[in-house]
Amino acid sequence: MIHVPPTTESLVIDVPVGAGRSYYAAKIAAMLRGERSRKPPKPSIRTLVKRAEAATGKTVTAITTLADGATKLDLGTGEQQQGNEVDEWIAKHADKTQRH
């Protein structure tokens, strides 16, 4: 229960017995100072990809997680990449090599 006397700026808070008075007193004081109780969660990779594609109009071609925990998104040009000779050969002969 919170009691705010009308003439003073002090705040009296009744914390239930056995509820960890110092813990709750610190949490309430932090709230009154405008501090957040915890950090907001990191956005998921799916959210990052959606935001990047919406903002740039390009597709995400690669996702890399760096050692410091940051995520790097590589953006394409919005069109398909040109294949090289090896890719063309694999596409041409893939059907023949998969037969048993």
N, C-alpha and C positions, 0 to 999 in steps of 0.2 A: 504494500500500500504506500502511496506517495502523498505526503502532506506538504503543501506549499503555503507557508504563512503569507498573508496578503501584504504585510508591511516590510518584510525583510527579503533579501535575495538568497537566503540560505535554503537548503533543501534537506528535508528529513525523510529518510527511506527506511521502512521497517522490512528487514529481511527475515524470513522464517528461521527458527532455531535449527542449527545443524545444516544449514544450506550453504555453508562456506562464505561467511560474511565478507571476508577480504576479497575473495574472487568476484562475487557479485558487485561489491562496492567499486572495484576497479573497472568492471565491465560497464556499469552505469555511469561512472565518471567519464569514461572514454566516449560513451554515446553522447553525453551532454556536451563534450568538447567537440563533437562532430567527427570523431574518428570512426573509421570502419572497423568492424570486429574481425574481418578477414579479407584477404585479397579476393577479387573476383576471379572466377575460373578462367583458364586459358581457353580460347575458342578451339573447336575441333578442326582437324585438317579439312574436312568437308566444308565447314563454314568458311575457312580461309580461301578455299578454291572458289566457292560460289561468289564471295565478295570480290576476289581478284578478277574473275571472268566478267562479273557485272560491271565493274569499274572500268575495265580496259576494253572489253569487247573481244578479247583474244582468249584462246584456250590455254589451259595450263598443260605443259608438256612434260614437266618433271617436278618432283617434290624432293627436297633434300633437308634433312634435319642436321643442323650444325652441332658441334661439340658443346657449345654454350646453351643448347636447348632451343635456339631460334630455328624457325622454319623458313627455308628459301624456296620460292616458287619461280620456276622458269616458264615464261610465257612464249607461246608460238606466235606465228604471224596471222593465225586465223584460217590458214589454208593448209592442205596436206603437204608434208615434206616430200621433196623429190627423192626417189629411190636411186641407189647406185646400182652398178652392174651385178653385184653379189645379191642384193635384194631381189632383182629381177630374175636371176638364175634360180634362187630358192623358190620363188613363187611359181616359176615355170615347171620345175622338177619336183616340187613337193608332193604332187599326186603320185608320181611314179615311185618315189622312195618309200611311201607309206604302204604300198601293197605288200602282202605277205605271200 
